[in-house]
Amino acid sequence: MEVAPIQTWAVSLLFTMIVAFFLLGGDYSSFFLLVCPISALLFRADQLLDAKEIAYNKSPAESNLHKSVNPM
């Protein structure tokens, strides 16, 4: 399984914010404003990696369907 750099950063940011929230008794409004976009980014990065994996694992017949043929 391939891990994108954006996933590493997102997980580290989420981990530190969640730990700080529970240890310091943080405010819900600022917590959700920061955690929700990072969670969405992490989810989207995972989908993009899945799409990339599917694109690279196509069979040779599928990859030749969209290539243009040079008549010369």
TIMI-2910 file (N, C-alpha, C, CB; in pm, 1 decimal, decimal comma, always signed):
<rs>
+----------+----------+----------+----------+----------+----------+----------+----------+----------+----------+----------+----------+------+
!      n_x !      n_y !      n_z !     ca_x !     ca_y !     ca_z !      c_x !      c_y !      c_z !     cb_x !     cb_y !     cb_z ! resn !
+----------+----------+----------+----------+----------+----------+----------+----------+----------+----------+----------+----------+------+
!    +83,9 !   -117,5 !     +0,0 !     +0,0 !     +0,0 !     +0,0 !    +88,8 !   +124,4 !     +0,0 !    -95,7 !     -0,5 !   +121,7 !  Met !
!    +56,0 !   +215,4 !    -85,9 !   +133,1 !   +338,3 !   -101,3 !    +73,8 !   +448,5 !    -12,9 !   +135,8 !   +383,0 !   -250,0 !  Glu !
!   +158,4 !   +523,1 !    +54,2 !   +113,8 !   +632,8 !   +140,2 !   +165,0 !   +763,3 !    +80,7 !   +164,2 !   +614,4 !   +287,9 !  Val !
!    +72,2 !   +852,5 !    +50,7 !   +108,8 !   +982,3 !     -5,7 !   +160,2 !  +1074,1 !   +105,5 !    -12,5 !  +1047,2 !    -78,6 !  Ala !
!   +249,7 !  +1166,8 !    +72,2 !   +299,6 !  +1260,9 !   +173,9 !   +188,0 !  +1342,1 !   +239,7 !   +400,4 !  +1355,6 !   +111,3 !  Pro !
!    +83,9 !  +1375,3 !   +162,8 !    -26,4 !  +1453,2 !   +221,3 !    -97,1 !  +1373,5 !   +330,0 !   -127,4 !  +1494,7 !   +112,4 !  Ile !
!   -100,3 !  +1240,6 !   +315,4 !   -162,5 !  +1157,8 !   +418,3 !    -79,4 !  +1158,3 !   +546,7 !   -180,6 !  +1014,2 !   +367,4 !  Gln !
!    +50,2 !  +1157,6 !   +533,1 !   +136,9 !  +1161,3 !   +650,7 !   +117,1 !  +1291,1 !   +728,2 !   +284,1 !  +1146,0 !   +609,6 !  Thr !
!   +113,2 !  +1402,4 !   +656,6 !    +93,2 !  +1531,6 !   +722,1 !    -45,2 !  +1540,8 !   +784,4 !   +113,2 !  +1645,6 !   +622,4 !  Trp !
!   -147,0 !  +1494,2 !   +713,8 !   -283,4 !  +1502,9 !   +765,5 !   -300,2 !  +1418,9 !   +891,9 !   -383,5 !  +1457,8 !   +659,0 !  Ala !
!   -245,4 !  +1298,5 !   +892,4 !   -256,7 !  +1212,9 !  +1010,5 !   -182,7 !  +1275,1 !  +1128,9 !   -201,2 !  +1071,9 !   +980,7 !  Val !
!    -65,9 !  +1331,0 !  +1104,7 !     +8,1 !  +1392,1 !  +1215,9 !    -65,5 !  +1514,0 !  +1270,7 !   +149,4 !  +1432,3 !  +1170,6 !  Ser !
!   -126,5 !  +1594,5 !  +1183,2 !   -204,1 !  +1709,3 !  +1230,3 !   -327,2 !  +1665,6 !  +1308,5 !   -246,0 !  +1796,7 !  +1112,7 !  Leu !
!   -397,5 !  +1565,0 !  +1257,1 !   -515,3 !  +1515,0 !  +1328,1 !   -477,7 !  +1458,9 !  +1464,7 !   -585,9 !  +1407,5 !  +1245,2 !  Leu !
!   -371,3 !  +1382,2 !  +1469,2 !   -330,0 !  +1320,8 !  +1595,3 !   -297,3 !  +1426,3 !  +1700,7 !   -208,9 !  +1230,3 !  +1572,8 !  Phe !
!   -220,1 !  +1527,0 !  +1661,7 !   -183,0 !  +1629,9 !  +1759,5 !   -303,9 !  +1711,3 !  +1804,3 !    -77,2 !  +1722,9 !  +1700,7 !  Thr !
!   -396,8 !  +1741,2 !  +1712,3 !   -514,8 !  +1818,2 !  +1750,9 !   -606,7 !  +1738,2 !  +1842,3 !   -591,1 !  +1863,0 !  +1627,2 !  Met !
!   -623,6 !  +1609,6 !  +1814,5 !   -711,0 !  +1527,3 !  +1897,8 !   -651,3 !  +1510,0 !  +2037,3 !   -734,4 !  +1389,9 !  +1832,4 !  Ile !
!   -522,2 !  +1484,4 !  +2044,3 !   -456,7 !  +1470,3 !  +2175,0 !   -465,6 !  +1601,4 !  +2253,2 !   -308,4 !  +1428,0 !  +2157,5 !  Val !
!   -439,4 !  +1712,9 !  +2187,3 !   -446,7 !  +1842,5 !  +2255,1 !   -588,9 !  +1872,1 !  +2301,7 !   -397,5 !  +1954,2 !  +2162,2 !  Ala !
!   -687,4 !  +1835,0 !  +2221,3 !   -826,3 !  +1860,5 !  +2258,7 !   -862,9 !  +1786,7 !  +2386,9 !   -920,7 !  +1819,1 !  +2145,4 !  Phe !
!   -827,9 !  +1659,3 !  +2394,8 !   -866,5 !  +1581,0 !  +2512,1 !   -779,1 !  +1610,2 !  +2634,5 !   -859,8 !  +1433,5 !  +2479,3 !  Phe !
!   -653,0 !  +1639,2 !  +2614,3 !   -566,5 !  +1667,8 !  +2728,8 !   -589,0 !  +1807,8 !  +2785,0 !   -421,3 !  +1651,6 !  +2689,1 !  Leu !
!   -616,3 !  +1903,0 !  +2698,4 !   -630,5 !  +2041,4 !  +2742,6 !   -775,4 !  +2085,6 !  +2756,3 !   -559,9 !  +2132,3 !  +2647,0 !  Leu !
!   -870,4 !  +2000,6 !  +2717,0 !  -1012,0 !  +2038,1 !  +2726,6 !  -1045,5 !  +2152,6 !  +2634,2 !  -1047,6 !  +2075,6 !  +2869,2 !  Gly !
!  -1019,1 !  +2133,7 !  +2507,5 !  -1034,0 !  +2240,6 !  +2409,0 !  -1177,6 !  +2278,7 !  +2377,8 !   -967,2 !  +2201,0 !  +2283,8 !  Gly !
!  -1191,4 !  +2379,8 !  +2296,2 !  -1320,1 !  +2432,5 !  +2253,9 !  -1368,3 !  +2355,8 !  +2131,3 !  -1310,6 !  +2584,1 !  +2223,9 !  Asp !
!  -1494,7 !  +2316,1 !  +2131,0 !  -1548,9 !  +2238,6 !  +2019,0 !  -1549,5 !  +2316,9 !  +1887,7 !  -1689,8 !  +2193,3 !  +2051,3 !  Tyr !
!  -1579,3 !  +2446,0 !  +1893,3 !  -1591,9 !  +2522,0 !  +1768,5 !  -1460,2 !  +2526,1 !  +1692,0 !  -1639,3 !  +2664,3 !  +1797,7 !  Ser !
!  -1351,8 !  +2556,1 !  +1758,0 !  -1223,4 !  +2560,4 !  +1686,9 !  -1175,4 !  +2420,0 !  +1651,2 !  -1117,4 !  +2631,8 !  +1772,2 !  Ser !
!  -1207,6 !  +2322,6 !  +1734,1 !  -1166,5 !  +2184,6 !  +1708,0 !  -1228,4 !  +2133,6 !  +1577,7 !  -1206,7 !  +2093,2 !  +1825,6 !  Phe !
!  -1360,0 !  +2150,9 !  +1561,8 !  -1426,4 !  +2100,8 !  +1441,5 !  -1389,5 !  +2180,9 !  +1317,3 !  -1576,6 !  +2102,9 !  +1460,5 !  Phe !
!  -1364,1 !  +2310,0 !  +1333,5 !  -1323,1 !  +2391,0 !  +1218,5 !  -1188,8 !  +2345,6 !  +1162,9 !  -1315,7 !  +2538,2 !  +1257,5 !  Leu !
!  -1102,5 !  +2291,5 !  +1247,0 !   -971,7 !  +2245,8 !  +1201,2 !   -971,5 !  +2098,8 !  +1160,8 !   -869,0 !  +2268,5 !  +1309,0 !  Leu !
!  -1046,2 !  +2015,7 !  +1232,5 !  -1042,1 !  +1871,6 !  +1208,3 !  -1120,7 !  +1831,4 !  +1083,5 !  -1096,4 !  +1797,3 !  +1329,0 !  Val !
!  -1234,8 !  +1892,8 !  +1059,2 !  -1318,6 !  +1851,1 !   +945,3 !  -1249,0 !  +1868,5 !   +809,9 !  -1448,2 !  +1930,2 !   +945,4 !  Cys !
!  -1186,2 !  +1982,8 !   +779,9 !  -1117,5 !  +1994,4 !   +650,1 !  -1000,7 !  +1896,8 !   +635,3 !  -1066,7 !  +2136,2 !   +631,4 !  Pro !
!   -927,6 !  +1872,5 !   +743,0 !   -815,4 !  +1779,0 !   +734,4 !   -866,5 !  +1637,3 !   +713,1 !   -728,6 !  +1785,9 !   +861,6 !  Ile !
!   -977,2 !  +1602,5 !   +777,6 !  -1036,3 !  +1469,8 !   +757,9 !  -1084,4 !  +1453,2 !   +613,9 !  -1153,2 !  +1447,4 !   +855,9 !  Ser !
!  -1145,0 !  +1557,1 !   +559,0 !  -1190,2 !  +1550,9 !   +420,1 !  -1072,1 !  +1535,9 !   +324,7 !  -1271,0 !  +1676,3 !   +384,6 !  Ala !
!   -964,5 !  +1606,8 !   +351,3 !   -843,8 !  +1596,6 !   +269,1 !   -784,5 !  +1456,2 !   +275,8 !   -739,5 !  +1699,8 !   +313,9 !  Leu !
!   -783,2 !  +1398,9 !   +394,1 !   -731,0 !  +1263,9 !   +412,6 !   -816,5 !  +1161,9 !   +338,1 !   -724,8 !  +1229,0 !   +561,5 !  Leu !
!   -947,7 !  +1177,1 !   +343,6 !  -1039,3 !  +1086,8 !   +273,3 !  -1020,6 !  +1098,9 !   +122,7 !  -1185,6 !  +1117,0 !   +311,5 !  Phe !
!  -1008,5 !  +1220,5 !    +73,0 !   -993,0 !  +1243,2 !    -70,9 !   -858,8 !  +1189,6 !   -121,2 !  -1005,0 !  +1392,9 !   -102,8 !  Arg !
!   -753,8 !  +1206,0 !    -44,0 !   -622,6 !  +1154,0 !    -83,7 !   -626,2 !  +1002,6 !    -94,7 !   -514,4 !  +1197,0 !    +16,5 !  Ala !
!   -700,6 !   +937,6 !     -6,7 !   -713,7 !   +792,3 !    -12,6 !   -787,4 !   +750,9 !   -139,6 !   -787,4 !   +739,3 !   +112,0 !  Asp !
!   -891,3 !   +825,5 !   -177,9 !   -964,4 !   +795,3 !   -301,1 !   -875,9 !   +814,8 !   -423,6 !  -1089,2 !   +883,4 !   -312,0 !  Gln !
!   -793,9 !   +918,7 !   -423,5 !   -705,9 !   +943,3 !   -537,4 !   -601,6 !   +833,1 !   -552,4 !   -636,9 !  +1078,3 !   -522,6 !  Leu !
!   -550,3 !   +782,4 !   -440,8 !   -454,4 !   +672,1 !   -447,7 !   -520,2 !   +545,8 !   -501,8 !   -394,1 !   +645,0 !   -309,4 !  Leu !
!   -646,7 !   +521,6 !   -463,1 !   -718,6 !   +405,8 !   -515,8 !   -739,8 !   +419,0 !   -666,3 !   -853,5 !   +389,3 !   -444,6 !  Asp !
!   -775,7 !   +538,7 !   -712,0 !   -797,0 !   +560,6 !   -854,7 !   -666,6 !   +543,9 !   -932,3 !   -855,8 !   +700,2 !   -879,3 !  Ala !
!   -557,3 !   +591,1 !   -875,5 !   -426,7 !   +577,1 !   -940,6 !   -388,1 !   +429,5 !   -951,4 !   -318,2 !   +655,4 !   -862,5 !  Lys !
!   -415,7 !   +353,4 !   -846,6 !   -383,8 !   +210,9 !   -847,7 !   -466,2 !   +137,4 !   -952,9 !   -408,0 !   +149,4 !   -709,3 !  Glu !
!   -593,0 !   +172,3 !   -965,1 !   -678,6 !   +109,8 !  -1066,1 !   -629,2 !   +145,6 !  -1205,7 !   -825,8 !   +153,7 !  -1048,0 !  Ile !
!   -588,7 !   +271,1 !  -1226,1 !   -542,6 !   +315,3 !  -1357,7 !   -415,3 !   +242,6 !  -1399,7 !   -518,7 !   +465,9 !  -1357,4 !  Ala !
!   -325,2 !   +217,5 !  -1305,8 !   -199,5 !   +151,0 !  -1339,8 !   -212,5 !     +0,0 !  -1351,9 !    -95,8 !   +183,4 !  -1237,0 !  Tyr !
!   -319,7 !    -56,9 !  -1300,6 !   -336,9 !   -201,6 !  -1305,3 !   -430,5 !   -246,2 !  -1416,7 !   -388,7 !   -251,1 !  -1173,3 !  Asn !
!   -447,7 !   -163,6 !  -1519,7 !   -531,3 !   -201,3 !  -1633,2 !   -462,2 !   -309,3 !  -1714,5 !   -562,6 !    -78,9 !  -1721,6 !  Lys !
!   -542,9 !   -388,9 !  -1781,6 !   -486,1 !   -492,0 !  -1868,0 !   -432,2 !   -426,3 !  -1995,2 !   -592,5 !   -601,0 !  -1902,5 !  Ser !
!   -341,1 !   -491,9 !  -2067,4 !   -286,6 !   -433,5 !  -2190,9 !   -393,9 !   -404,0 !  -2294,8 !   -183,5 !   -526,6 !  -2250,8 !  Pro !
!   -497,2 !   -486,2 !  -2302,1 !   -604,4 !   -462,1 !  -2399,1 !   -676,8 !   -331,9 !  -2367,4 !   -704,2 !   -579,5 !  -2400,2 !  Ala !
!   -701,4 !   -304,9 !  -2240,2 !   -768,9 !   -181,8 !  -2201,8 !   -681,7 !    -59,9 !  -2228,1 !   -808,4 !   -186,9 !  -2055,3 !  Glu !
!   -552,6 !    -70,7 !  -2204,8 !   -465,3 !    +44,7 !  -2224,4 !   -446,1 !    +76,5 !  -2372,1 !   -330,3 !    +20,0 !  -2159,0 !  Ser !
!   -458,9 !    -22,0 !  -2460,9 !   -442,8 !     +1,3 !  -2604,3 !   -568,3 !    +57,0 !  -2668,8 !   -403,6 !   -126,4 !  -2673,1 !  Asn !
!   -681,5 !    +51,1 !  -2601,3 !   -805,9 !    +99,9 !  -2659,5 !   -802,3 !   +249,8 !  -2685,8 !   -921,8 !    +66,8 !  -2568,7 !  Leu !
!   -737,6 !   +325,3 !  -2600,0 !   -742,3 !   +470,5 !  -2610,0 !   -620,2 !   +531,1 !  -2678,5 !   -756,5 !   +529,1 !  -2473,7 !  His !
!   -528,0 !   +450,5 !  -2722,0 !   -410,0 !   +503,6 !  -2790,7 !   -445,1 !   +532,2 !  -2936,7 !   -290,3 !   +404,0 !  -2781,3 !  Lys !
!   -397,7 !   +643,8 !  -2984,8 !   -420,3 !   +674,2 !  -3125,3 !   -313,7 !   +604,4 !  -3209,4 !   -418,8 !   +827,7 !  -3149,9 !  Ser !
!   -352,8 !   +561,2 !  -3325,5 !   -261,0 !   +489,4 !  -3414,2 !   -206,4 !   +587,9 !  -3516,7 !   -332,1 !   +368,8 !  -3484,7 !  Val !
!    -74,9 !   +591,9 !  -3530,1 !    -10,8 !   +679,0 !  -3626,7 !     -9,0 !   +607,1 !  -3761,8 !   +133,6 !   +718,0 !  -3580,8 !  Asn !
!    -73,7 !   +661,6 !  -3865,7 !    -81,1 !   +592,1 !  -3994,6 !    +52,1 !   +586,2 !  -4069,2 !   -183,2 !   +659,1 !  -4081,7 !  Pro !
!   +150,4 !   +663,6 !  -4031,7 !   +276,9 !   +664,3 !  -4105,4 !   +369,3 !   +560,8 !  -4058,0 !   +343,0 !   +795,3 !  -4096,2 !  Met !
+----------+----------+----------+----------+----------+----------+----------+----------+----------+----------+----------+----------+------+
</rs>
